[in-house]
Amino acid sequence: MTTMIALIGEQPLPNFLPVLHFKPDNVVFIYTTRTQRIFENLKTVLEKQKLNVYGVETGPYDIETIANALNRGFEKLPGVTTEPLIFNLTGGTKTMCLAAYQIAAQLNGSVIYFQSEGGQSAVDWYSWQNHQLCHERREQLPEYLHLHDVLDLQLGPGKDIWEEKGATFQKDTHAHLFEEAIANALRAHEYEVMCGVKDKSNRVDIDVMIGYRNQVGIIEAKTSDKEKIGGLYGTKQLSTAMRYLGGTYIQQFLVINAQPEDDLQMMCEILRIPIICLPHYKRGPNSLSLSQEDTETLLAVVDKTMKVGSAKRS
């Protein structure tokens, strides 16, 4: 039997994806008061997949306290320290990582570290040789993550917490058709797509949410009949969604059908939000799809962010 010990930080994906990849018999999560909600969401989602999940709370900054919490976790599984151990040191505080590193050395447990950069999800695997931690291999992860997983892990599982409602009908502007056109264009090019994602408290309102090989993006769509689009409402919507979804592993895009005014351009540059202008789209009751030119413009930017490195994995 294999047991994975994982440190929980504010982002659940570095814990979630390695568990799905390595399929340990038991998972022991070490969490703090601040990350208890993330632990509870992880436990609920993973137990649906018939995994044995345990949790131990600790303080975030004292090595001895954290080491004692790890040992309490082992006490929940008698004999576990004689079986293969995998320590996932990606999450948690730096102090938690130091304490877990110390225990891993004592027990000769393998160490893994998850990284998601350049459009790739990979796990680095380390083992002990002559009391030193040595890199063995890097494993690229296949596609495990779906958009409902992200929402369950970040907002909470179940339709009582969030729901995909589709684009909100707007009789006067027909702006909902722009969202649907964007969603359909991306869906036709290998993306998983959800449209009109909202939580029950109306804090999160995502026009289009996309996924590709463990990468996640959110899109705010704005249209106008004028030559330029201004105002910061779209960036505020994205920032709010990022705050609740955890921005580290999620990309964001602002898609508009006119040129951005200076205030919008400046704010997007500060927040590092790509602006995608689709000038051929004219809103109206019959504007049901993007032109070929606009589709190519949209994909050029989204693919560059979401699919970078994908050729290496194909």
N, C-alpha and C positions, 0 to 999 in steps of 0.2 A: 504494500500500500504506500502511496505517495501523499505527502502533506505539503501544502503550500502555505507559507506564512507571508502575509502581505500587509504593508503599512498604508493606511488610508489617509490621503490628503483631500483637498477640496475638489479634485477631478477624479471621477470614478473609472474612466476608461482605461487608465494604466493598470487598474486592478481587474477590470472586467475581461478585457481581451486576452491577457495571459492565462486566466483561468479557463476560458473557452479553448484556448490553443493546447495547453498541456494536460487538461482534464485530470487534475489531481483527485484522489479519493476524498480528501478532506481539505478544507480551506479555513485557516484561522486568520481573521482580520483583527489588526490592532488599530484602534481608533481613539480619538479624544472626544471631549464634550462637543467641541466645535464641529467635528466630522461625524457625529453619531447619525445624523439624518442620511448622509451618504452611505454609511454602513447598513442602515436599515433598508434602504432602497436596493443596495447590492444583494443583501441577504434574500429579500423577497424575489428579486428577478432570478437569481442563481438557483434558489430552491425550486423554482418552477421547472428547472432543468435537471432535477433529481440530484443535486449536489449537496454534500454535507457541509454546512456553513456554520462556523462558530465565531464569536466575537469577544474581544477583551478590551475594556476601556483602560486608558492610561493617561498620565499627564504628558504634555507635549515636550518638556524641556529638561527633564532630569534623567540621566542615563540609568541610574540604579532603579528608579521607579519603572522605567520602560522595560528594563531587563526583567524585573520581577513580573511585570504584566505578561511578557513573552513566556516565562516559565509557568505562569498560571494557565496560559493557553495550552501548554503541553500537558498540564495536569488533567485537562478535559478529555485528553486522548491518551490513556495509559499505554505505554510501550511505543509511542509514536517516534520518540527520538532514536529508536533502533532501526527505523525504516527510512527510506529516502526522503530528504527534506529539500524544499526549494524556497529560498527567501527572495521575495520580490521587494526590492529596495527602492522602487520608483517613487512611491508616495510618501506621505508623512513629513514631519519636520526633519531638519538635518540631524538633530539630536536623536530622534527615533531611528534614523538610518544608522547612526553610529552604534547605538545599542544593539540593533538587529545584526549589524556586521560582526560585532563582538560575539554574539551568540552563535551566528553561523560559523565563525571560526572555531569555536569550542566544539561544535557538533559536526564539523566537516560537512555542512550543508551547502548545496549549490546555490549560487546567487544569480538572479536575473535582473535586467534593467530594460524597461520598455521605452522606446523612443518613437516619436511620430514627427518626422521632419521630411521636407522635400516630397510630400505626397506618399510617403511610405510608412507602414507600421511594421516595426521590427523589434525583436527581443534579442539582447545580447546575453549570452550564457557564460558564466564563470564557474570554475571549480578550483579547489585547493590543491596545490602541488608544493610540497616542501614548505608548508605553512604560509604560502603566498597565494593570493588570488590571481588566477591566470585566465585570460580570455580563451574560451574554447571555440565558440561559433556565434554567428548571427543568423537568426531565423526570421525570414520574411513571413508575415502572417497572411494567410488567405483571408478572404472576405468573411468576417463573422458579424460585423456590426450592422444593425438595421436602425432606421430612424426611430421606430417605436422603442427600441432599447435606450437610445439617447434620452428620449423624453421620460421614460420610466425611471431611469437612473438619476436624472437631474431634477425633474419636477416631482416625481413620485409615480408609482405604478397604478394603472387603472384609469378608466374613463371618468371616475369621480374627480380626477385631478386635471386631466387635459383631454383634448378632443380635436380631431381633424374635421373641420366644419366645411371646408371648401371656400372658395373666394366669396366674399360678401357682396351680394347683388347691389349695384349702385345704378339706379335708374337714370339719373341725370348725366353722369359722366361716363358710365359703362367702363369704369376703371377695372372692375372685376375681370373683364375679358382680357385685359393686358396680363394680369396675373395668370389666368388660365393659359394664355398663349405661351407665356414663358415656361410654365410647367410642362405643357405638352411638347415644346421644343426640346427641353432637357430630357424628358422621359423617353423621347424617341432616339436619344443618343446615350443610352446605357445608364442613365442616372435613375436611382430610386427617388421618387418625388412625393411629397405631401404638400397639400395646398390649404391655406387657411387654418393653421394650427394655433389654438388658443387654450390657455389654462382657465380654470373655472373662476379665478379671481380677477380675470382680465388684466393681469400684469404682463403676460406674454401674448403677443399677437404677431405671428410670422406669416407673411404673405406666401412664400414658397420656401420649403425646406428640402435640401437635396443630399443624397449620399452616394458615395462611390468608393468601394474597396476600403472601408473603415475610415474614410474621410467624410466630413460633414460640413455643409454650408447652409447659410440662411440668406434669403433674398428679400429686400424691401423694394417694391415696385411702385413707381410714381409716374403719372401721366399729366400732360397739360396740353391745352390748345394753343399756348403761346410758344414763342421761339426759345424761351429759357424757363428753367425751373429753379426756384429758390426755396428758402425756408429750411429749417433744420428738423422738422418733424420726422422725416424718414430716418435720419441718423439717430434720433432719440429712440425710435422704435427698435432699431438694431441694437443700440447700446443696452436697452432694457432687456431684450431677449438674451444678449450675451451675458449679462449679469446673472441671469437665472439658469442659463444653460451651461455656463462655464466656458469662458472664452478661449482657453489655451488650445483646445483641439478643434475649434470650430472656425470656419472661414465666413466672412460676411461680404455681401455685395449690395450695391444700390443700382437698380436698373431703371432708367428713365427714357422717355421718348423725345427729349429736347436737351439742349445744352444746359449745363448747370450754371447758375449765377455764381458770382465770386464768393458769397458767403458759404454756399453749399460746397463749392470746390475746396475752399480752405479747410472747412471742418472735416471733409472726407480725407484730405491729406494729413491732417493732424491725427485722425483716428485710424489711418491706414485702411480706409474702406475703398476698394476699387469702384469707380463709377463706370457703368456700361451704358452708353447712349445708343439707343435704337431709333434713329431719326426717321425711318421709313414707316414707323407705326403711327397711324392716325386713329385716335380713339373714336369709337362710335358703335352703334348696335350691331354692325356687321364685321367688326374687326376681331375675327375669331382666331387668327393665327399670325405668326411673324412671317415677314418676307424672307426669301432666301438670304438676302444681304444681311438683314438683322439677325437671323439665326446664326450666320457665320460669325458676326461680330460678338454675339452673346457667347458662343462656344469658344471663341478664341481666348477670351478672358477667363471664363470659368474653367475650361480645360487646363489652362496654364497653371492654375492654382490647385485644382482638384485631382488632375490626372498626371501631374508631373511625376516622372519616375515609373509610370505604369508600364512603359515598354519593357523595362527591366524585369517586371514581374510576370509578363504575359507569356 
